[in-house]
Amino acid sequence: MLRCLKRVIVTVGKPVHHKVKRELTPEEKAERLQWALTHENWTVATWAQGSWSSAAVLQMRYHRDAFKWKEININMRGYTFWNQLGPLVLDRELDCPAPDLQNLVRPEQAKLIVSMPSYEWDINPVNDLWFILARKFERCLFESAYGLSTSNKAIGFYRQIVYELWVELSSRFDHFLRTMPGRIQALIQANGGYIDSNAGNRFSMYAKWS
């Protein structure tokens, strides 16, 4: 019973200034559609040459049935390449200038920077990594003795978990990258509207590498 009451719910979302889901304006839909049309003929091999980035917020809070309420957020910005993950920047480090993708040490295959439309939560495959990280983080937190705490020791523990999970996910990005041709087609079919990011999975097994 006590363990249930201590259950922590972990979710992931976009930074406050960029809500995950809201109604898109006609201009935003047009931007997304134009972006999709520009990249319609990109193969998986082309996407694999890119450097990717995305920002997210890892949100921790007690289960709604718990006797007390507390919420802790960890701001994250991750950088990825086709076959490996790049730097992960957390919390106060985000107050510093963001690493310039042009200057990052990148694999030889990474020859371009993938730029995304203004609202890209359902398009950018890096965001799929955030969801997996959140689920794994919740499991690690549930098995720990910390619960939710703002002590320096606890915050250090949370950050260490996030860094370790980020390294674990290095083998996953290749799968999500292969869904990009499918996501592009789904975005065109939606006329720039929101898509189900899982739609790309239906195309991934048929995606041509070159």
N, C-alpha and C positions, 0 to 999 in steps of 0.2 A: 504493500500500500504506500509506504513512504517513498519507495523508488518511483512509483507512478506519479506521485505528487511532485517529485523533483524532475520529472521528464521535461526536457528542453526541446522546443520546436525550433528548427533551423530552416530559414528560407533564404533565397537569394533574389536580389532585385537590382534595378538600376539606381544610380545616384539620385538624390532627391530632385535635382533640377531636370531629370530626364526620366519620367515615369515609364514603367514597363509597358503599360497598355492604356491607350486612350484613343478616342476617335481621331483618325488622321484627317488633316485638312486636304483639300484638293491639290494644293501646291506640294504637300509632302508625298501624296500618292503619285503625283506626276514625277517628282524627283526619284522616287523608288522605282517607278516603271522605266524611266529613262536609264537609270543605273543598270537595271536588269537587261534592257535591250543592248546596252553597250557591252555587256559581258556575256551575251547569249551564246556566243560561239567559243567561249573559253572552255578548254578541256580540263580534265583533272590535272594533267601535267602542267598546264598554265597556272592554275590555282596553287599548285605545289611550289611554284617559284616565289610565292608571296610571303611577306612578313605581316602578321596579324596582331591586332591589339583590341582590348575591350576592358571597360571598367564596370564594376559591380559592387554591391554592398551585401555582405554576409550578415544576416539579421538573426540574433538569438533571443528567444523569449521563453518564459515558462509556459507550460501547457495551460489552456484556459481554465482547467479545473483545479489548478494549484491555488493555494491560499494567498499567495503573494504574486505581485507583478513586477517584472524587471525586464528591461531590454538592453542588449548590448549590440552595437553594430561595428563591423570591421570593413573598412573601405579597401577595395582591392583594384589593382590594375595589372592585367596580365598580358604578356607578349609571347607569341607562338610562331613557330615555323613548321614546315611540313612534317618533318620527322623528329622534331624535338621541341620542347617548350623553352621559351626564353625567360627573361627576368620576371619576377612577381614583386610588385610594390604594394606595401600595406600601410594603412593608417597614416600616421604623421609624416611618413615618407612621401605621401601624396602632396604635401605642402611644398615639396621641392619640385623643380621643373621636371616634367615627364621626360624619361629617356628618349632621345631622338632615334627613331628606328633606323635612320640613315647611318647612325654611328654605332649601332649595336653590333656585336660580333655575331655574324649570322652564318648559317651553313652556306656552302657554295651554291646550293640550289636556289637560295632566296635572293632573287634578282630584282624584286619590285615590292613596293609597299601597297597592300590592299586597302584602298580607301572605301568607306562605307557611306550609305545615305545617312541623313540625320537620325532617323529612327530605324535601327538595325537589329533590335533585340531578337526578332524571329529569323533573321538572315545570317548573322555572324555566327559561324560554328564555334567560336571561342565561348559563346554564351552557353552552349551545351556542356562544356567543361565545368562551368560554374555550377550548374544544376547537379552534376555528379559529385562535385566537391562538397556541396552543401549536404547531400545525403550521407556521404562518408563522414563528414565532420560531425553531423548529428549523432552518428553511431559511436564515434570516438568519444564525444562529450558525454553520452549516456553511460559509457563504460568507465568514465573517469570519476574522481571523487570531488571535482570542482563545482559542478552545477554552474550557476551564473555568479560571477564575482568580478568586481572592477579592480581588485588588487593587482599590483604590478606583477606578482607571481602568476596569477591566473591569466592575465592578458598575455604575458609571455608564453604561457602554455598554449593558449588559443592560437597565437601567431605561429608557434612551432608546428602545431598540427596542420595548419593551412599550408605552410611551406612544404611539409613532408607529403601531403596529399597532392600538391601541385606537381611534385616530382613523379609521383605514382601515375599521374594521368598522362605522362609523356607518350605512352603507347596508344592513347585513345584518339588523338587529334587526327591521325591519318584517316580513320573511319569517317569522322564528321566532315573532313575536307572533301572526301569522295562524294558527299551528298550535294555539293555546291551546284552542279549542273541541274539537279532536280529542283533545288530551291529556286534557281533562276527561272526555270520553266513554270513553277508554281506561282512565282511572283508576277510573271507576265500574264498568266491565266487569271490572276486576281486583279489585274489592271493596276498594280501598285499597292493594293490593299494588304492587310495582314495575311500571313500564311501560317500553316501548321508546319513548324520546323521539321517535324517527323516526315513530312511529305518527301523531303529529299531522300529519305531512306529507301523509298520505293524505286528510285532511279539509280541508287548507288551501285547495285549489283550489275547494272548495265552500263555504268559510266565508263567511257573510253579514256584511257590514260593519255593517249595522244591522237 
